[in-house]
Amino acid sequence: DAATGRKLNLGAKDKKVTLAADGQTDVEWTVTVPAAQKIFVTISIEADGISDGEKNAIEIVPQVQEITETASFVLGGPHGRKYYENQLKTRIGAKDAVIRYEEYSTLDAVRKALAAAERPVNDNMIDWLNALYVNQTRMKISEPADLDLTAAAVATLRSLQHSDGSYSWFPCMWGSDMLTLLFLEKISQLSRMGVAPEGLETSIRNAIRYIDGRIEALAGVKNWSYTSLIEYFAVRSQYLDVPMAASVKNIFREFLTKSEKGWQTLPILSKARLTNTLLRPRGTEFARSNTESRISTLAESLADYAVLNKTVGCYFPNAVMPFRGLMSNELYAHAELQELFWAVGNTRIVNGLQQWLLLQKHNQAWESNMATADAVFSLLSHDADDLRLGAVYYTYKAPMQNVKEAANELSVRRTFYRDGKELADGDALHVGDRIEVRYDLWSSENRSFVQVHAMRPACFYPVDERSYGSSYFYKEQTATGTEYYFQLLAEEDTGLRETFYVSQEGVFNKGLVEVESLYAPEYRGHTAGGIFKSE
């Protein structure tokens, strides 16, 4: 017994075996398994004055397992804590169950998502802009900002700007349109928050001068398409107080005319940028008689892409497909869309987008970066209501074979296959069978830090005994099963497969497969138990 050190009674400990050269045979002992988690087995062999031996640790999985099932809900909804407690009690009906209740404030979690920015260690323009943007946004949410970091970031960003006004990732690289636009957009957002740093005024003018030059170059080709300038004017229109050269004004007017046609096939984010570009010149020389009707038509078109429901709020599937980047990620896109629908007064979509963003924070670990700052700014500057969530945890003990399948926003289904055919209940196994096991996971949302604990019957021996990592997950083989760790488990369906040999005869528990969000542990599920007979 590994816990007490007590030797177990095996009856006759020594057994004599006669083997031919290269032969093999089985040697068996019967042991009453103690109420322990592990036993040590030492086997020694002696023949013709030569001895050898080995010591193994055997884990003991209790037949009675501790199971936790959960129910989660939005506070203020149609049902509260007692309703879900009674549901779990009625469905499971376990004796001596332990019930625990927790509440979460998603808006508080959003505020805490912006950790203090760290000072970059080199001349990486993106890192310095990120540090400045996060540091200044923290001031907006009444968190302490590092004024020394602000001064250092301003000085570094001024020094990293090329003589033509452009920015590059590192000083030795060519100037990048995208990074120059990124700089201008983030400084504009800080200005709208009222936390823009001083000292970048010349850098802003130089960057605008560079972008105006690039607009002239892109519009200088014959039959130029307005789609090539959507991103440029989406940013340039945030600086209409900075005068445009006559040539750029003419291009902007032509852009506004050309974009009246063909906009229906634009990707969601491009369409949102075009709409925001039309919103900004209100009351300026660029406003037109049909501007308001165009804004209304575009907003209605975008609203058709919205998925609205009471559970997840409102989101736009594939809002940033087919490309993703610093100015085209999910948080950025949904923050941009929230700003648009706020401007046109569509309260239903704004509230739904806020709920979706808050739920993303509850389900995922946000890094302290520009995308997170975009989401924080979008939520806090548009009067987002706190989304408070409740969760009931129901913990009980039950024999594994009696456990029934359960899920709360995360589920797992396990199926067994032999020779490509699914095994039915009651099918017998045979020593030497090769069995494929499939785990079908389903998640209602993208979730950070998800673990799958897949127990296996004691008669199963894995074909692949390795533990290894991939860009998808980390897989760890243990003595009693397989652990899978996902840094991010994608929304909807994910499939896993393992293959085993049937190694011994007997009656065996199938074990359970459990999936759990370690980041938000109320989201979890498990398979049903069962029995295998091996012959």
N, C-alpha and C positions, 0 to 999 in steps of 0.2 A: 504494500500500500504506500504510494508516494507521499501521502499526507502524514501517515503515522510511522512509517518504517517497519510496520508489522509484516512478517512473512505469511503468505497465504498457503493454505493446505492444498497440495496438489495430489495427495495420495502417494503413490509410488513415484518418487522424483526421477529415479534412474530407469532408463529403458535401453535394452540391448537391440541393436539393429545389425543385420548382415547385408552388406551391399557388394554387388559386383563392381568391377572397375567402370567408371563413368556412369554408374547407376544412381538413382535417387528414389526416395520414398518419403511418405508423410509420417510424422511423429506427433501424437496428440496427447494433451492433458485436459482435464475438465476442472474448471475453477469457478467457484461462486464469487461473482463480482461484488466487491464491497461498495458501500455508499461513498465513493470517492470520485474525483475528477480525473485521476490518472493512476496507472499502476506501472511498475517497472518489471520487466521480464528479462532474466539473465539465463542464457542457454550456453552450456559448455559441452564440448565434444572431446573425447579421448579415444585414441586408437594407436596401438603399437608404441606406446610411450610418447606419442605426440598429442598435444592438446591445443584447442582453439576455442573461441567463444565470442559472444556478442551480447550487448545489453540494449534493450529497446524500451522506449516509453510508449504506452498505449493509452490514448485518451478515452475516457468513458463519457459518453453522451447520455445524460439522464433521459429515461423514457418520458418523464413528466417535464415539460418545458414551460418556462415563463414567457408569456405572450403579451404584447402590448398592442391594443387596437385603439384607434383614435377617430374623433369626429371634429371637424373644424368648421367655423362659420363666421360670418361678418356680424359684429355687434350692431344691434339696431335693426337686424333683419327680422323675418317673420317668426323665427324660432330662436330660443336662447339656450343657456347652459343646461337647464333641467330637462328640456326636451331631448337633447342629444345624450345626456346621461341615461335617461329612461330608455332611449332607443338601444343603446349598447347593453344595458342590463337585460332588456327583454330578449334581444337577439342572442346574447351569449349565455346569460344566466349562470355565470360561474359563482361558486362559493368563495368567500374570503377575497373577493376582488378588491384591488386598491384603485381608487378614482382620484385623479389629479386634474386640476384646472389651471390654465394659464391664459393671459391676455397679452396682446402685442399692439404697440402703436407704430404703424408703418411710417408716419411722418417723422417721428423721433428717430427712427432708424435711418431715414433719408438724411436728416441733419447730421447724424453721426457718420454717415458714409464718407464725408469729405474730411479725411484725416489731414493733419498738418502736412503741407508739402515739404519735400526734402530738396535740399540744394543740389543741383546736378554737379557731377564731378568733371564734366568736360564741356566742349563747345557744341553740344547737341542742341540745335535751335528748337526742336520739338520739345525736348525735356525742359528747356528754360521757359518756353511759352506755357507749357503745361503747369510748371511750378508757379508762374505768375498768375495764371488764370484761376487755379485752385486757391492760391493764397488770398487773392482779392475776393473771390466768391465767398470764402469763409467770413469775410467782413460783413457780407450781406446777410448772413444767417446768424450774426452776433457771436461768431466764434473768433477767438484771438488770431490775428494775422501777424506774420513775422515781417516787420517793417524793414529789417536789414535784408531779408530775402527779396522784398519788393525792389529795393534800391539796386541790389546786385542783378536782378533779372532785367530791370530797365536798362542798366548800363551794358549788360551783355547783349541784349537784343539790339541795342543801338550799334554796338561794335560788330555784330554778326551780319548786319545788313550790307549788301553789296552796293557799289557806287551807283548802279542803275536803279536802286530802290528795291530790288528783289531779295528774297531770302532763299537759302539752301539749307539742307539738313546739317551739313558741316561746312565750314568756311571754304574748304578746297573744292567744293562741288559747284556745278553750274547752278545759276538761279532757277528756282522752281515757281511756276505760276501757282500751283496748288498750295505750297507753303506760304506764299505771299498772301494769297486769298485767306488762308487759315489765320494768319496774323491779323489781318484787317477785320475779319469776322469776330474773332475773340475779343479784340480791343473794343469793337462796336458793342458787343454784348456787355462788356464790363462798364461801358459808358451808360448803357440803358439801365444797368443795375445801380449806377451812381457810385461805382467803386473803381473807376478807371484810374490808373496811376499817372502821376505827372512825369514829364520828361520824354514822352514818346511822340510829341506833336510833330517834330520834323520827320521822324521815321514814318509816321502815318502818311504825311504828304508825299514823301518819296515813294512809298509803296503804292499809293494811289496813282502817282505819275507813271510808275512801271506798269500797273494794270491797265491804265488808259492806253499806253503804248501797245500792250499786247492785244487789247480790243481792236485797235486800229489795224494791227497786223492780221488778225484773224478775219476781220471784215474786209480786208484788202484783196481777197481772192475773188475770182469771178463766181457769181451765183452762191455766195456764202449762205450757210444755213443758220438760222437763229438758234438752233439747238446747241451749237458750239459755244454760244455766249450766255446760256442760261445761268451757269454757275458764276460767271464774271459779273453779270448785271445784278444777280441776287446779292452779291457783296457790294458792288459799286453803288447800288441804290440805297445802301445804308449810310452813304456819305454824300448825299445830295447837297449838303451845305458847302462842300468843297467844289468849286466851280469846275465844270468840264470845258475842255477846248471845243471850239465849234464843230470840229470833225467828229469828236466823240458824241456830242449832242445829236448830230445827224444820224450817227450809227444807232444811238439809243432809240431815237424816234422810229428808225427803220426796223429795229428789233421789235418794238411794240406793234408795228404794223404787220410784220411777217408772222409774229407769234399768234395772230388771230386765226391762222389756219394750221391744221395738222397737229394741234396740241392734244387731240384725243388719244393719240398713241404714245404719249410721253410716259415714262416710268413715274411712279407715284411721287418720289422725292423731287424729280425735275418739275413735275406739275405743281407741287407745293411751292417750290422756289419761284416758279413763274408767277404764281398767285401772289406771293409775298412781294415780289418785285412790282406788281401792279398796285398793291396796297400802299406802297411807300410814297409815290409821287402825288398823292392826293393834295390838292391845293398848290401844286407847283406848275411850272410851264409845261410839264410833260403830261399832265392830266388831260384826258380826252372825254368826249361826251359819252362814249360807250364803255368807259373804264369800269363803272360800277356794275353794269350788266355782265361784263366779262368776268369780273371777280365772282359774281354770284354764280355764273355758269360753271366756272372752274371749281368753286367750292362744292357745288352740288355734285359735280363729276367725282371729286375726291371722296365725298361722303359715301358714294356708291361702293367704294372699296372697303369701307369700315365694317369690321365685325363687331357687333354690339351684343352683349348679353349680361345678365345680372351677376354672373360668377366672376368673369375676368375683366369686365368693363368694356373698353373699346380699344381695338388695335388694328393695325393695317398689315396684313400678311405680306411678306416679301416687299416691304416698303423700301428696302435698300438693295434689292436684287436688280441686276446680276452682280453689281460691284459693291465692295465694302471697303471702307477706309476711314481716315481721320474725319472727313466731312461726309461720311455716308455709312454710319452704323445705326443700329436699331434705336438706341437711346437718343442720339442726335436727331434722327428722322422723326421720332414721335414727339420730341420736344418742339421741333420745327412745325409739325402739324398742329400741335396744341396752340402755338402762337398764332397760327393762321386762323383756326376756328374760333379762338378768343376774339380776334380782330373782326370777324364777320358775325359774331354774336351767336354761334351755334353752341349753346350751353350744354346740350345733351352730349355732344361728342367731346367737348372740353372735359366735362366731369368723367366721362368714360375713359378718356386718355389718362387723366390723373389717377383713376383707380387702377388702370393697367400698369402705369409706371410704379405706383406704390406696391402693387403685387409683385412686380419684377424685383423690387428691392427686398421684399420679404422672402422671395424664393432664390435669390442669387446674391453672391458676394460681389459688390461693386468695388472696383479699384478706385483709388483717389486720383482721378484723371479728368481730362476735359469732358469726356462723355458723361461722366457722373455729375460734374459741375453743371453741364447743360441741363440734365434732368432735375437737379436740385433747384437751379434758377427757374426752370419752367414751372415747377410745382409751387415754389414759394412766392414767385412773383405774380402768379395767377390765382391766388387765394384758394389753394387746394385744401379741401376738408380732410381731416385726419381719417384714415381708414383703420378702424380698430378691429382686430381679429381675436376670436376666442378659440380655444382648443380643449377638448376633454380627452384625457388619457385614461384608458381602462386596462389595467394590468391584472392578469390572472394566470393560474397554472392549470395545465391540462395535459393528458397523454397525447403524444404527437399524432398518433393515428386518428384521434378524435377531433383534431383542429380543423375548422372549416376555413375556406378561402375568405379573405377580407382585404379591403383596399380603401384608402382615403387619398384621392388625387394622384396616387402612385399605385400601380398594380404590377403583379408578376404572375405569369402562367407558365407551368412546367409541363412538358410533354416528353414521353420516352418513345424512341424508335428502334426497331430491330429490322435490319435488312431493308430500310426505307419505309417500313410499315409501322404506323403508330400502335403502341401496345394498349390493349384495352384492360379495364379492371379485371383482375382474376387471371390474366395470362401468366403462365409460369415461365421463369427464366431457367437457363441451363448454364452450368459452368462452361466458360469459354465463349459465351455469347458476347458480341460486340454491340454495345448499346449507345446510341446517340441521345443526348439530353438537350432539349431546346428550352431556353428561358426567354419568354416574350415579355418585355417590359413596356409599360405605357405610363406616360406622365402628362398631366394636364398642362404643364408649363415647362419652359427651360428651367432646370434646377441645378444649382451649384452643390458640389460635394455630396454625391449620392453613393451609398454603399449597398452592394448586393451580397448577402450571406447565403450561399447555396450549400446546404448540407447534402451529403450523399449517403445512400445505403451502405452499410458496412461490407456488403458483398461486392461493391464496386471498386475497381482499381483504375485510376486515370491512365489513359494512353499517353497523355502528355503531362509529365510531372513537373514541368518548369513553372517558375514564377517569372513574369516578365511584364514590361510596360510597353505602351504604344501611345500614339497621339490621341487615341480614343479612350483608353482606360488602362488601369494597372490591375493585373491578375496575380493573385497570390494563392498557391496551393498550400493547404494545411492538412493536418492528419485526418480531419473529419469532413472536409469540404473545400470549397473554393470561395475566395473573397474577390469581389470586383469593386474597384474604386473609380468613380467618374468625377473628374473635376467639373465637367458640365454634362449633364444628361439632357439630351435634346427633347423638345416637346414631341408628343405623340409616341411613335413606336420605335423600339430598339430591340434587336435580337442578338442573343448569345447562344453559342453551342459548345458542348463538351462531349467527349467520347470516352467510354469506360469499357473495361472487360469485367464480366462476371467471374469472380475469383473463388467463390465457395458456395456450398449448399446451406440451406436453412431458411428460416423465416426472419425477415428484416424490415425494420421501419424505413420508409422512403425518406424520412427527414423532412424538413421544411426549407423553403427558399423565402428569404425575407429581403425586402428592399426598403431603404429608409433614406430620407433627406437628412443628412447630419446638420445642415444649415438651418432647416426648419423641420424639426423631428416629428411634428404632427402629421406630416405627409409621409405615409408609409403603407405597406401592404405585405401580404404573405400568401403562400399557396396553402392548399389543404394538405393534410397528412394522408398516410396510407400504408399499406403493407405489400411487400414483395415476397414471393416464395421462389426459392432457387433450388433446382434439383440437379 
